[in-house]
Amino acid sequence: MTSLDAISFEDALRELEAIVRRLEEGKINLEDAIKAYERGAALRTHCEKKLKDARLRVEQIVVGPDGSLTTKPTDLDV
Protein backbone atom coordinates (compact mmCIF):
# COMPACT_ATOMS: atom_id res chain seq x y z
CA MET A 1 0.00 0.00 0.00
CA THR A 2 1.52 3.29 -1.14
CA SER A 3 1.78 6.22 1.26
CA LEU A 4 -0.70 8.96 0.39
CA ASP A 5 2.10 11.55 0.40
CA ALA A 6 3.72 9.81 -2.55
CA ILE A 7 0.63 9.03 -4.63
CA SER A 8 -0.64 11.13 -7.52
CA PHE A 9 -4.25 12.15 -7.90
CA GLU A 10 -4.70 9.77 -10.83
CA ASP A 11 -3.21 6.78 -8.99
CA ALA A 12 -5.27 7.55 -5.89
CA LEU A 13 -8.44 7.75 -7.96
CA ARG A 14 -7.67 4.42 -9.69
CA GLU A 15 -7.07 2.75 -6.33
CA LEU A 16 -10.26 4.25 -4.93
CA GLU A 17 -12.26 2.99 -7.91
CA ALA A 18 -10.80 -0.50 -7.42
CA ILE A 19 -11.77 -0.46 -3.74
CA VAL A 20 -15.31 0.60 -4.59
CA ARG A 21 -15.61 -2.25 -7.12
CA ARG A 22 -14.36 -4.79 -4.56
CA LEU A 23 -16.78 -3.52 -1.92
CA GLU A 24 -19.70 -3.50 -4.35
CA GLU A 25 -18.98 -7.11 -5.32
CA GLY A 26 -19.39 -8.06 -1.66
CA LYS A 27 -16.96 -10.95 -1.93
CA ILE A 28 -14.50 -9.85 0.77
CA ASN A 29 -14.73 -10.66 4.46
CA LEU A 30 -15.83 -8.07 6.99
CA GLU A 31 -12.35 -7.25 8.34
CA ASP A 32 -10.93 -6.71 4.85
CA ALA A 33 -13.99 -4.63 3.91
CA ILE A 34 -13.43 -2.37 6.92
CA LYS A 35 -9.75 -1.93 6.02
CA ALA A 36 -10.67 -1.23 2.39
CA TYR A 37 -13.28 1.31 3.50
CA GLU A 38 -10.73 3.08 5.72
CA ARG A 39 -8.20 3.22 2.86
CA GLY A 40 -10.93 4.44 0.53
CA ALA A 41 -11.88 7.24 2.91
CA ALA A 42 -8.23 8.33 3.13
CA LEU A 43 -7.90 8.21 -0.66
CA ARG A 44 -11.06 10.28 -1.08
CA THR A 45 -9.71 12.93 1.28
CA HIS A 46 -6.38 12.91 -0.58
CA CYS A 47 -8.13 13.35 -3.95
CA GLU A 48 -10.28 16.18 -2.62
CA LYS A 49 -7.19 18.00 -1.34
CA LYS A 50 -5.37 17.55 -4.66
CA LEU A 51 -8.41 18.91 -6.55
CA LYS A 52 -8.73 21.87 -4.19
CA ASP A 53 -5.04 22.71 -4.60
CA ALA A 54 -5.34 22.48 -8.39
CA ARG A 55 -8.44 24.67 -8.41
CA LEU A 56 -6.69 27.32 -6.31
CA ARG A 57 -3.71 27.29 -8.66
CA VAL A 58 -5.94 27.68 -11.72
CA GLU A 59 -7.81 30.55 -10.07
CA GLN A 60 -4.50 32.36 -9.67
CA ILE A 61 -3.77 32.43 -13.40
CA VAL A 62 -3.87 35.98 -14.72
CA VAL A 63 -4.06 36.98 -18.38
CA GLY A 64 -2.10 40.16 -19.03
CA PRO A 65 -3.19 42.89 -21.46
CA ASP A 66 -0.87 41.43 -24.09
CA GLY A 67 -2.35 37.95 -23.64
CA SER A 68 0.56 36.62 -21.62
CA LEU A 69 -0.17 34.32 -18.72
CA THR A 70 1.22 34.87 -15.25
CA THR A 71 0.16 33.73 -11.82
CA LYS A 72 -0.62 35.63 -8.68
CA PRO A 73 1.36 34.39 -5.67
CA THR A 74 -0.56 32.06 -3.39
CA ASP A 75 -0.01 30.30 -0.11
CA LEU A 76 0.75 27.22 -2.22
CA ASP A 77 3.89 28.90 -3.59
CA VAL A 78 5.61 28.76 -0.20
LINURRA-V154216 format. One record per helix or strand of 3 or more residues. SS is the DSSP state (alpha for helix, beta for strand). FROM is the first residue (numbers start at 1). TO is the last residue. Records with the same first field share a line. If there is no record, write none. Layout:
BEGIN
SS: FROM-TO + FROM-TO
END
This chain:
BEGIN
alpha: 4-6 + 9-25 + 30-59 + 75-77
beta: 61-63 + 69-71
END
